[in-house]
Amino acid sequence: MSGTRVAIVGGGPVGLAAALFAARAGMSPTVIEARDTDGDKACGEGLMPGVMPLLDELGIDPPGHELRGVSYRQGNRQVDHLFPVVPGRGVRRTVLVDALRTETDRFEIPRVQARVTSLTQDPSTVRLHCAEGEEIEADYVLACDGLHSTIARQLGLVARPRKRARRYGLRQHFRCRPWGSMIEVYYAGDAELYVTPVDDETVGVAVLGPKGINLARTIARVPQVSAHLGQAPVASKLRGAGPFPYKARSAQVGRVLLVGDAAGYVDAITGEGLRVGFAQAREAVSAVDSGQPASYPRRWRAVTREFRLLTRGLVALASSPLRGSIVPLASTAPRVFGVVVDRLAR
Ligand SMILES: Cc1cc2nc3c(=O)[nH]c(=O)nc-3n(C[C@H](O)[C@H](O)[C@H](O)COP(=O)(O)OP(=O)(O)OC[C@H]3O[C@@H](n4cnc5c(N)ncnc54)[C@H](O)[C@@H]3O)c2cc1C
């Protein structure tokens, strides 16, 4: 609805995308972001092919490195699959956030620096209370405040994951000419190592695994990667994220809609958070625009279903006794493996 005041808590990629969708629908969005930084965070930074049309819709085309497919490797076994139609792109998180911020500036969307600590709502408005003492009133709130969302906690929606299932992620960049155009995934002990080229002279490395994972030690276990990175200078601060999985019990309470990681995040094993987050942002804005916020949980389930099922399945496989045989099995059934990667590519 034209002029609807939408307060967006969190100016990460999903919050900024939500602001752009809202502005394009004629609403009056405001982004409230706690941190005054370049937006960097632990992320594999692989934009899967399915993100590309969403970036077109958002009007941004951030520079990066072409990604032609995914290559899974274990010991001396390897199985590759090329993305079927369009390539993906490795894009530094800071570059993506910068492109989104520039577009929000073009739409003159206000960005307020404040940390939201709580909210109250009645049948017609929502009021956000910030640590800085500021109060912001809106018709709707889109909570895009990431994994372990403050807003979800405030609304009593957070279920704690079972202890043994918790996983974590780490990420760092190296100044090194990329040696390929695939996302390389290595199964190294109980961790998975992801290599993503993000520009012509930078390679991002992410590690996923149980508590206590160590990036340098994991790289050292993978000769195909350590041979390239051995002497390469570190190009970013080591960052971590977790634990996952994380899930809010509902994606909507009254006039508050949870979007992106704030609503739930299964795992980074499929490198899919951004595509699914942008799709949720579009659905949340459309639900608000139609004056039917209660339709959002159904829409949320529809746009996240495949991600949730596939990611849960892959994490279960990676945590099972079959872990050591994943790549050998995939190489004996390349068609099945191709179907999985094609699903990720959509
Ligand atoms: C190791 C790892 C690798 C990954 N690899 C990939 C990949 O290759 N491809 C992919 O698509 N996805 C990947 N993901 C997932 C992806 O990073 C996330 O899905 C994505 O960042 C979600 O974006 P978001 O905007 O929802 O949350 P975030 O990026 O976390 O942004 C949340 C924002 O909210 C702000 N905020 C938080 N609390 C408040 C508050 N109270 N008030 C105001 N502001 C607040 C934060 O400062 C932050 O800017 C990976 C994740 C991990 C952990």
PDBQT file of the ligand as one rigid body, heavy atoms in Angstrom, charges set to zero:
ROOT
HETATM    1  C1  LIG A 401      30.261 -19.678   7.051  1.00  0.00    +0.000 C 
HETATM    2  C2  LIG A 401      29.074 -19.246   6.231  1.00  0.00    +0.000 A 
HETATM    3  C3  LIG A 401      29.127 -19.365   4.843  1.00  0.00    +0.000 A 
HETATM    4  C4  LIG A 401      28.038 -18.954   4.068  1.00  0.00    +0.000 A 
HETATM    5  N1  LIG A 401      28.142 -19.034   2.709  1.00  0.00    +0.000 NA
HETATM    6  C5  LIG A 401      27.141 -18.577   1.932  1.00  0.00    +0.000 A 
HETATM    7  C6  LIG A 401      27.266 -18.570   0.513  1.00  0.00    +0.000 A 
HETATM    8  O1  LIG A 401      28.294 -18.945  -0.049  1.00  0.00    +0.000 OA
HETATM    9  N2  LIG A 401      26.217 -18.088  -0.210  1.00  0.00    +0.000 N 
HETATM   10  C7  LIG A 401      25.062 -17.631   0.375  1.00  0.00    +0.000 A 
HETATM   11  O2  LIG A 401      24.134 -17.234  -0.332  1.00  0.00    +0.000 OA
HETATM   12  N3  LIG A 401      24.926 -17.626   1.725  1.00  0.00    +0.000 NA
HETATM   13  C8  LIG A 401      25.933 -18.086   2.510  1.00  0.00    +0.000 A 
HETATM   14  N4  LIG A 401      25.810 -18.035   3.871  1.00  0.00    +0.000 N 
HETATM   15  C9  LIG A 401      24.553 -17.523   4.459  1.00  0.00    +0.000 C 
HETATM   16  C10 LIG A 401      24.478 -16.002   4.387  1.00  0.00    +0.000 C 
HETATM   17  O3  LIG A 401      25.676 -15.430   4.865  1.00  0.00    +0.000 OA
HETATM   18  C11 LIG A 401      23.277 -15.525   5.204  1.00  0.00    +0.000 C 
HETATM   19  O4  LIG A 401      22.142 -16.260   4.861  1.00  0.00    +0.000 OA
HETATM   20  C12 LIG A 401      23.033 -14.032   4.976  1.00  0.00    +0.000 C 
HETATM   21  O5  LIG A 401      24.090 -13.263   5.463  1.00  0.00    +0.000 OA
HETATM   22  C13 LIG A 401      21.757 -13.593   5.678  1.00  0.00    +0.000 C 
HETATM   23  O6  LIG A 401      21.624 -12.205   5.559  1.00  0.00    +0.000 OA
HETATM   24  P1  LIG A 401      20.730 -11.383   6.571  1.00  0.00    +0.000 P 
HETATM   25  O7  LIG A 401      20.692  -9.997   6.019  1.00  0.00    +0.000 OA
HETATM   26  O8  LIG A 401      19.482 -12.130   6.859  1.00  0.00    +0.000 OA
HETATM   27  O9  LIG A 401      21.548 -11.407   7.949  1.00  0.00    +0.000 OA
HETATM   28  P2  LIG A 401      22.929 -10.722   8.305  1.00  0.00    +0.000 P 
HETATM   29  O10 LIG A 401      23.820 -10.719   7.120  1.00  0.00    +0.000 OA
HETATM   30  O11 LIG A 401      23.419 -11.399   9.528  1.00  0.00    +0.000 OA
HETATM   31  O12 LIG A 401      22.541  -9.219   8.644  1.00  0.00    +0.000 OA
HETATM   32  C14 LIG A 401      21.850  -8.891   9.834  1.00  0.00    +0.000 C 
HETATM   33  C15 LIG A 401      22.079  -7.415  10.110  1.00  0.00    +0.000 C 
HETATM   34  O13 LIG A 401      21.264  -7.022  11.215  1.00  0.00    +0.000 OA
HETATM   35  C16 LIG A 401      22.018  -6.175  12.074  1.00  0.00    +0.000 C 
HETATM   36  N5  LIG A 401      21.432  -6.285  13.402  1.00  0.00    +0.000 N 
HETATM   37  C17 LIG A 401      21.443  -7.375  14.221  1.00  0.00    +0.000 A 
HETATM   38  N6  LIG A 401      20.773  -7.121  15.361  1.00  0.00    +0.000 NA
HETATM   39  C18 LIG A 401      20.316  -5.843  15.261  1.00  0.00    +0.000 A 
HETATM   40  C19 LIG A 401      19.555  -5.002  16.132  1.00  0.00    +0.000 A 
HETATM   41  N7  LIG A 401      19.119  -5.448  17.310  1.00  0.00    +0.000 N 
HETATM   42  N8  LIG A 401      19.276  -3.734  15.717  1.00  0.00    +0.000 NA
HETATM   43  C20 LIG A 401      19.705  -3.270  14.509  1.00  0.00    +0.000 A 
HETATM   44  N9  LIG A 401      20.456  -4.029  13.654  1.00  0.00    +0.000 NA
HETATM   45  C21 LIG A 401      20.741  -5.302  14.021  1.00  0.00    +0.000 A 
HETATM   46  C22 LIG A 401      23.444  -6.749  11.989  1.00  0.00    +0.000 C 
HETATM   47  O14 LIG A 401      24.407  -5.796  12.378  1.00  0.00    +0.000 OA
HETATM   48  C23 LIG A 401      23.532  -7.118  10.511  1.00  0.00    +0.000 C 
HETATM   49  O15 LIG A 401      24.014  -6.060   9.711  1.00  0.00    +0.000 OA
HETATM   50  C24 LIG A 401      26.877 -18.439   4.695  1.00  0.00    +0.000 A 
HETATM   51  C25 LIG A 401      26.812 -18.353   6.073  1.00  0.00    +0.000 A 
HETATM   52  C26 LIG A 401      27.893 -18.735   6.845  1.00  0.00    +0.000 A 
HETATM   53  C27 LIG A 401      27.813 -18.596   8.338  1.00  0.00    +0.000 C 
ENDROOT
TORSDOF 0
